Amino acid sequence: KISMDHIDGLSFHWSSDCNMACQYCFIKKDKELMACHNSQIQQALEDGTFIKNVKETFKDNFNNIKILELWGAEPTLNAKYFASFMTEMLDFFPQAQEVMFSTNALVGGKIIYAS
């Protein structure tokens, strides 16, 4: 068994789709493939297997986790799952102090500014 005692943060592959095509991005821009992978992520979020797998994997180390990160092509494209997922993850990882994600902040072609 691999020890996970030293792990204090988790990065989730939250999305495989993107609304842009930035040249510097490492993700291959095959829209059909991106959409297929993203639908698999969404299905796992909807049917609970995403959360079930996280809980099963970290059931013995849940108190070590202090940082939760959402990554992927564009995580906000799966925003409708964010509230329920984060609520459950923050309940499961009571020591979590930070939630981070990277976004291009574009919705409908307009830049969204957070204040």
Secondary structure, DSSP 8 states (H G I E B T S, - for coil): ----TT--EEEEEEE---S---TT--S---HHHHHHHHHHHHHHHHHSHHHHHHHHHTTTTGGG--EEEEEES-GGGGGGGHHHHHHHHHHH-TT--EEEE----EETTEE----
